Amino acid sequence: MGKWRVEDEVGGETIGVSIVELAEEGQVEVSPPMQGLRWRLDPGPTHLDTCTFQVLSDDGTILQYRGFVDRGARLESRFSGRQIVVRGAVTFQMRDGEALFMGDDYRKDMLPVSFKTATTRFIMKRVSESDAEVRPNISNIKIKA
């Protein structure tokens, strides 16, 4: 939990930076016009845990961020104070309009509708209190196909 600096990348080039807060009970907080949906941390079968969170853009597109964090690094950071880094991929989900027909757990484990040739990746690092004042917006992200 806490505030995280999320850098979106395509082809090794940063296309956007935002501050995302992973709050209690799976709530996600981001700057408007984006809206946070939910997050969760799932234990992996070995040493990698999966962190997943979703945001909704003002045009109804759901972006799902799924990344991996080393369990040993998470435990070690409690003692050393080193920064935890989560790396993963961003997928585009179905538009929000179909949720009425899908039931309550509609967004829980959604799969991407289509795949693009350019993969959007992200790097997520915990934000210190001094960095939390800067709240860039990811609504101006332009995806290169």
C-alpha positions as CSV (number, residue, x, y, z in Angstrom):
1,M,0.0,0.0,0.0
2,G,1.0,3.6,-0.3
3,K,1.8,6.1,-3.0
4,W,3.8,4.9,-6.1
5,R,5.4,6.7,-9.0
6,V,4.3,4.9,-12.2
7,E,6.2,5.5,-15.4
8,D,4.6,4.2,-18.6
9,E,7.0,3.2,-21.4
10,V,6.7,2.1,-25.1
11,G,9.8,0.9,-26.8
12,G,12.0,2.0,-23.9
13,E,10.7,5.6,-24.1
14,T,8.7,7.1,-21.2
15,I,5.3,8.3,-22.5
16,G,3.7,9.3,-19.2
17,V,4.3,9.5,-15.4
18,S,1.7,9.5,-12.7
19,I,1.3,9.1,-8.9
20,V,-1.0,6.2,-7.9
21,E,-2.1,5.5,-4.4
22,L,-2.9,1.9,-3.5
23,A,-5.3,2.4,-0.5
24,E,-6.9,0.0,1.9
25,E,-9.5,-2.5,0.8
26,G,-8.3,-2.6,-2.7
27,Q,-9.1,1.1,-3.6
28,V,-6.9,2.9,-6.1
29,E,-6.6,6.7,-6.1
30,V,-5.3,8.7,-9.1
31,S,-5.5,12.3,-10.4
32,P,-8.7,13.3,-12.4
33,P,-9.8,12.8,-15.1
34,M,-8.6,9.2,-14.5
35,Q,-10.5,7.2,-11.9
36,G,-9.0,4.4,-9.8
37,L,-10.8,1.1,-9.8
38,R,-9.1,-1.6,-7.6
39,W,-5.8,-3.3,-6.8
40,R,-4.6,-6.5,-5.3
41,L,-1.4,-8.4,-4.5
42,D,-1.4,-12.1,-5.3
43,P,1.2,-14.5,-3.9
44,G,3.1,-16.4,-6.6
45,P,4.0,-20.0,-6.5
46,T,7.7,-19.2,-6.2
47,H,9.4,-15.9,-5.2
48,L,7.4,-13.5,-7.4
49,D,4.2,-11.9,-6.3
50,T,1.8,-10.3,-8.7
51,C,0.5,-6.7,-8.2
52,T,-2.5,-5.8,-10.3
53,F,-4.4,-2.5,-10.5
54,Q,-6.9,-0.9,-12.8
55,V,-7.7,2.7,-13.8
56,L,-10.6,4.0,-15.8
57,S,-10.0,6.9,-18.3
58,D,-12.6,9.6,-19.0
59,D,-13.5,7.9,-22.3
60,G,-14.3,4.6,-20.6
61,T,-11.2,2.7,-21.4
62,I,-9.9,0.5,-18.6
63,L,-6.1,0.2,-18.3
64,Q,-4.9,-2.8,-16.3
65,Y,-1.4,-2.7,-14.8
66,R,0.1,-6.1,-13.9
67,G,3.6,-6.3,-12.5
68,F,5.8,-8.6,-10.5
69,V,7.7,-8.0,-7.3
70,D,10.3,-10.2,-5.8
71,R,9.0,-11.4,-2.4
72,G,12.6,-11.5,-0.9
73,A,13.1,-7.9,-2.0
74,R,9.9,-6.9,-0.3
75,L,10.9,-8.5,2.9
76,E,14.4,-7.1,2.7
77,S,13.2,-3.5,2.1
78,R,11.5,-3.5,5.5
79,F,14.9,-3.7,7.2
80,S,17.2,-1.9,4.7
81,G,14.8,0.9,3.6
82,R,15.6,0.2,0.0
83,Q,13.0,1.1,-2.6
84,I,10.7,-1.6,-3.9
85,V,10.4,-1.7,-7.7
86,V,7.5,-3.3,-9.6
87,R,7.9,-4.0,-13.4
88,G,5.2,-5.2,-15.7
89,A,2.9,-4.6,-18.6
90,V,-0.2,-2.5,-19.3
91,T,-3.2,-4.0,-21.2
92,F,-6.2,-2.2,-22.6
93,Q,-9.5,-3.7,-21.4
94,M,-13.1,-3.6,-22.8
95,R,-15.0,-0.3,-22.5
96,D,-17.0,0.1,-19.3
97,G,-20.4,-0.1,-21.0
98,E,-20.7,-3.9,-20.9
99,A,-20.4,-4.2,-17.1
100,L,-24.1,-4.4,-16.6
101,F,-24.3,-7.8,-18.3
102,M,-21.2,-9.4,-16.7
103,G,-22.0,-9.5,-12.9
104,D,-20.3,-8.1,-9.9
105,D,-16.8,-9.6,-10.5
106,Y,-16.6,-8.3,-14.1
107,R,-13.3,-6.5,-13.7
108,K,-11.6,-9.0,-11.3
109,D,-9.7,-11.1,-13.9
110,M,-10.3,-9.5,-17.2
111,L,-8.3,-10.5,-20.3
112,P,-7.2,-8.0,-23.0
113,V,-9.5,-7.8,-26.0
114,S,-6.7,-7.4,-28.5
115,F,-3.0,-7.2,-28.6
116,K,-0.9,-4.4,-30.2
117,T,2.5,-4.8,-31.7
118,A,4.0,-2.2,-29.4
119,T,3.9,-3.2,-25.7
120,T,3.2,-0.7,-23.1
121,R,5.4,-1.5,-20.0
122,F,5.6,0.2,-16.7
123,I,8.0,0.7,-13.8
124,M,6.5,1.5,-10.4
125,K,8.5,2.8,-7.4
126,R,7.3,3.9,-4.0
127,V,7.0,7.7,-3.6
128,S,8.7,9.5,-0.7
129,E,6.7,12.3,1.0
130,S,8.6,15.1,-0.9
131,D,7.8,13.4,-4.3
132,A,4.1,13.1,-3.4
133,E,3.5,16.8,-4.0
134,V,4.2,16.3,-7.8
135,R,1.0,14.7,-9.3
136,P,1.5,14.5,-13.1
137,N,-1.5,13.3,-15.1
138,I,-1.5,10.2,-17.3
139,S,-4.6,11.4,-19.3
140,N,-2.3,12.9,-22.0
141,I,-0.6,9.6,-22.8
142,K,-0.4,8.9,-26.5
143,I,0.1,5.3,-27.6
144,K,2.4,4.6,-30.6
145,A,1.1,1.7,-32.6
